[in-house]
Amino acid sequence: MSDGRPRITIEENGPYEVSGGLRLTREEIVYDDDGVSTEWQLDETLEPGESYRLCRCGRSRTKPFCDDSHLLETRFDGTETADRTPSRARRRDFKASSISVGDDLPLCAGAAFCDAADGDVWSFLLSSRDPQVRARIMHMIERCPSGRLTYALPPDDADVERDLEPTVAVVRDGPYWVRGGVEILDENGEAWEIRNRVALCRCGESDNKPFCDGSHKVVGFRDPVDADVSGEAATSPAGER
């Protein structure tokens, strides 16, 4: 494939191969005084070049870039086990008169934008005739990085999505947040469903690979932020580090 479009190709039991000059950033969740996820904050924009390899096993010492740690003695098992059924076919729909919410639970990455100190997306639906409550629901869903939650505004049943620039965001101590309808190919070159918001596992522990299932929180995954951003480490053999 050489059409120059941004693309992520998953290497068998290895990293994510990123091509097409896909923009790479570091971002983190902003919390309020109650510890509730409220917004995303851009930390920095990295410049790794036209193509680069992102760690998928969680062991690299040059995160977010691959340093071939997946090849060490305890080999990384990156088997892709996620359901290939289109997300819309798996969703549960929660409908109110003014807004409809779709919930594809297996995609949950644990970012918790759907929760608040005074309720959650589902409880707020009961009051969604109020324009302010409806706007709050939309705000919460639009910041869900995995695309687990979607919304539509009746009578139109089409998902409402923000216009997101094709980007990979390295979430602090969390997954890769892939935005803007980037094509993702599995280890056999077959495309996963293209979605506007995707959370890819980078701790190596998800049971829903290649997607994040929140396991980074369970295992206490941490990501140092002093990695070489040139991407050159990604080409060094494991034995030459």
N, C-alpha and C positions, 0 to 999 in steps of 0.2 A: 504494500500500500504506500503510494508516494504522491498522493494528491495534495499534500501540504496542509490538510485540515488538522486542527488539534485532535489528538487521539491518545488514549491510554490502552496499552496492550499488556496483559497480565502474563508474566513469564511463569512457566510451570515450576511450582515450589520456589519461586524467586520473586523479584521485585515488580513494581509497576513501571513499564517502559513508557515514558511520556514523550510525545513528538508533536511537531507542528507549532512549536513556540508557545505552548500553553502557559499563560501567566501563572506565577507561583507566589503565594503570599503566606504570611503567618497571621492568624487571627485567633482571638479568644472571646469567650463569653463574658459579658458584663452582668454582674449580679446587683440586685438592690439590697437595701438594709436587711431584708428578710431572707436573703440568700436565694431569691428567685431570679431565674434567667430572664433578662429583659432585652438585651441587644447584643450585636456583634461589634467588636472593636478590631480595626486593622492595626497590627503591630508593625509590620514591615512588608515591603515587596522585595522578593528575592530575584536575582537575575542569573539563573542557572544555565541559560543558553537555549538553543533551538530544541534540543532533546536532552533528557536526563532520566535517571533511574531513581525511583523513590522506594525506600525500605518498606517491605511488607511483613517481615518477620518480627519486627519490634526490637531486634537485637543490635542494629547498626550503631557504631560509635560516632557516626557522622550524620545522624538524623538531621533532616528528613531523608538524606540521600543514602542509597544502598552502598555498603562497603563489603558486600559478599559474605556477611556473617551467616546468611542462610545456608552456606556451604560447609560450615564448621561441623564438628563431630556429631552433635545432636542436630540432625538435619531438620529443617523447617518443613512442615506439612501444610502446603497451601492449597489443598484440594478445595475446589469451588463447589459448595454444597447448596447454594441458595436456590430457591424455587424460581423457575424461569417463566412461570405464568405471569402475564401482564399484571401490573399492580392494580389496575382498575378492576380486574376480575376477582382479586382477592379481598378487596376492601369491604369493610362494613360501612354503611352509609347512615349518617345521623342527620335527619332532615328537620328543619324548622321552616316557618313560612317565608323567612327572609334570607336564609342561608342554609346550605347543605354542606356537611363536613364528611369527607372520606377518610377512613382510618385503615391503613395497611400495617398492622401491628408488627409483623416480622421485620420491618425496615427500621424499627425504633433504634436510635443510637444513644438515647439517654440524655439528650441535651436539655430536656425538660422545659422548653419554651411553652408547652401546653399547660403547665401548672402555674398557679399564683397563690398568694397567701389567702385570698378570699374565694378560691374556687379553681376551676379548670375549664378548658375549652368546652367540655361536654356539659357542665353545669351552666355555663354562660349561655348555652344555646336556648335555655328556657326563657331568657330575657332578651333574646337577640332582635326583637322588634325595635328595641331601643337602638338608634343609630350609633351611639357611643359604645354600647356593648358589642354590637356587630363589628364595628371598626376595631375593637380590641381583639376579638376573635381572629379577624383577618391578619392583624399585626402579629399575633402569636404564631399562627400557622405559617405565615410567610418566612418566619425565621427558623422554622424546623429544618435542620440541615439535610436530613435523610429523605425528605419527601414522604415520610410516613403519613403526615396529615396534609390534606388538600381541601380546598373549598370551592364551591360554585354558588352563583347567585341566581336563584330561580327568576324567571322560567328557564333560563339557559342552564343546561347541565354540564357545560364544558368547564374544566378546571381553570381557575384564575391563577396565573403565575406571573411573578415579577419578571421583567426583562433583565436577566442576569448575564453579565459578560462571561464568556468561557474562561474559567479560572479553576485552579486547584488551591484551596486554602488549607494549610497545615494548622489544624486546630490544636491549641496548646493542650498537651496531655490527652489528646483525643484523636479522632479519625482524620482522614483527608475529606474535606468537603468539596466535592466536584460540582461546579455550577455551570449553567448555560447550555445544557444539552450536548455535552461532550460524549463522543462515541467511546465505549469501553468494550474491548475485545477480550474474550477469554483465552486460555492457553492454547486452544485449538483454532483461534482466529474467528470464532463465532461471536457476533455482537450480542451484548446484553441489551435489554430494553433501554432506549434512550430516554432519560428523564431530565428535568430541569434542575433537580436537586438530588444529589446522591452522596451518601456517606460511605467511604471505603475504609475497611479495617486497616490499621497500621500497627496494632499491638501484636498481631499474629495469633490472637486467641479467640477470635469470633467463631461461633458455631454456624454462622450464616455467610461464610466467605463467598464472594469477595467483599460483602457489605458488613458494615459495623453493626454489632448487636449490643453495644454497651459494655462489652467485656473489659475494655480498658479501665473502667471504674472498679471492677471486681478485682483485677490483678494489680491495681495500683500503678498503671503505666505512667511513666514520666519521660519527658523529652527535654534534654538540655537544649539551650537555644544558641550555643556558640559554634554550631557546625559550619564547615567551609561551604559557602554558598556558590562556589564555582561549578560544582557538579563533577569536578575532576576525580573526586574520591570514588565515584560510582564506577570508574573503569579500572580501578586497581584490583588485581587478584587478591584473594583472601590471604595468601601467604606473604604478600608484600606490604602489609600495613605496618 
